[in-house]
Amino acid sequence: ARLLINFLAPGAALLQVAFQASCVQRKHDMTTASNIAELLPAPPASAALDALLDDLRRRHGACVNAVLLYGSCLRSGDLHDGLVDLYLIVDRYRDFYPGRLKAFANWLLPPNVFYIELPVDDRTVRAKYAVLSDRDLRRGTTRWFHSYLWGRFTQPTAIAWSRDSRARQQVLECLAGAICTFLNRTLPRLPASGSVQALWQQGLQLSYGAELRAERSGRAGELTGFGADYYQAATRLLAGSLRYGLTLRDEADGLHYQADIPAARRLASRLTWPLRKAQGKLLSVLRLLKALFTFEGGLDYIAWKLERHSGQHIEIPGRVRRWPLIFIWGLFWRLYRRGIFH
């Protein structure tokens, strides 16, 4: 059942099996992981972050291995500016949840997403946290056909807390794996040469296009502009670990690349990315529906997020609130027609 959910696009499961052998990457050793650690941003020194970490560890106990922080609040350093994006990396789903239903949902279509808000210094800090097992983090950053995890974790990510050095090392290896997977999957669809900033911008646009998202069309450019030093350093570090030859050279306008990719691989990439896009949009809808049951105030959160990224007001009709599984499809379609989703 899990395979059917995770490969909903027609033919995606067959392509995943066909390319599995070629998608296996070199194991990242401790030296590579240590170098990745030097590139990662430090979590902000914040009473709000401390309060969130303390509360999450109190709620969920010893099964949490690490907490990752990413997104707009990490970039701004202000955890009161919007909704804090966290990932909780856990041992096993069945140990994390008191019941089996949510554990099964998390296993079937990871991650589950939850909401938390806390009073801190006479203000309220709000966060959503996604729950992901060690196993799914590793598979999602190195083996998944879809870009949901390896696309996200190529972006600067802070390890806000880890249980011990082993847990931290595992996360670092996964972050390095995400960057390699991203470059291996996107390079065959990109020009054979160009600037590294354009490489990342166009690659992130591919990844964003494979989901149902409300971000503005220039979002990938904003991200690569903000994290230009990080992306260049990550490319230098992992260029030798890719499946393809990637030559880097410094020029007056920045770091440039030359990729040696066989024509057959470029053709295969032209076929797989449309499937990845179709699969991703279906999975995005399913994750939104699942969030209605795991995310307190899920409909209001969806409306808030869409308003924030699109600049348009979103009204949730009463019948959608009363019977979401019946009427939310019409709402999604109307929002899509308005250009809220793309």
Secondary structure as GFF3:
##gff-version 3
##sequence-region A 1 342
A	DSSP	alpha_helix	2	6	.	.	.	ID=ss1
A	DSSP	alpha_helix	12	18	.	.	.	ID=ss2
A	DSSP	alpha_helix	20	23	.	.	.	ID=ss3
A	DSSP	alpha_helix	30	39	.	.	.	ID=ss4
A	DSSP	alpha_helix	47	60	.	.	.	ID=ss5
A	DSSP	three_ten_helix	61	63	.	.	.	ID=ss6
A	DSSP	beta_strand	64	70	.	.	.	ID=ss7
A	DSSP	alpha_helix	72	76	.	.	.	ID=ss8
A	DSSP	beta_strand	84	90	.	.	.	ID=ss9
A	DSSP	alpha_helix	93	96	.	.	.	ID=ss10
A	DSSP	alpha_helix	100	108	.	.	.	ID=ss11
A	DSSP	beta_strand	112	120	.	.	.	ID=ss12
A	DSSP	beta_strand	123	133	.	.	.	ID=ss13
A	DSSP	alpha_helix	134	142	.	.	.	ID=ss14
A	DSSP	alpha_helix	148	152	.	.	.	ID=ss15
A	DSSP	beta_strand	158	162	.	.	.	ID=ss16
A	DSSP	alpha_helix	165	186	.	.	.	ID=ss17
A	DSSP	three_ten_helix	187	189	.	.	.	ID=ss18
A	DSSP	beta_strand	193	195	.	.	.	ID=ss19
A	DSSP	alpha_helix	196	209	.	.	.	ID=ss20
A	DSSP	alpha_helix	219	226	.	.	.	ID=ss21
A	DSSP	alpha_helix	228	238	.	.	.	ID=ss22
A	DSSP	three_ten_helix	239	241	.	.	.	ID=ss23
A	DSSP	beta_strand	245	251	.	.	.	ID=ss24
A	DSSP	beta_strand	254	260	.	.	.	ID=ss25
A	DSSP	alpha_helix	263	294	.	.	.	ID=ss26
A	DSSP	alpha_helix	298	310	.	.	.	ID=ss27
A	DSSP	alpha_helix	318	322	.	.	.	ID=ss28
A	DSSP	alpha_helix	324	337	.	.	.	ID=ss29
###
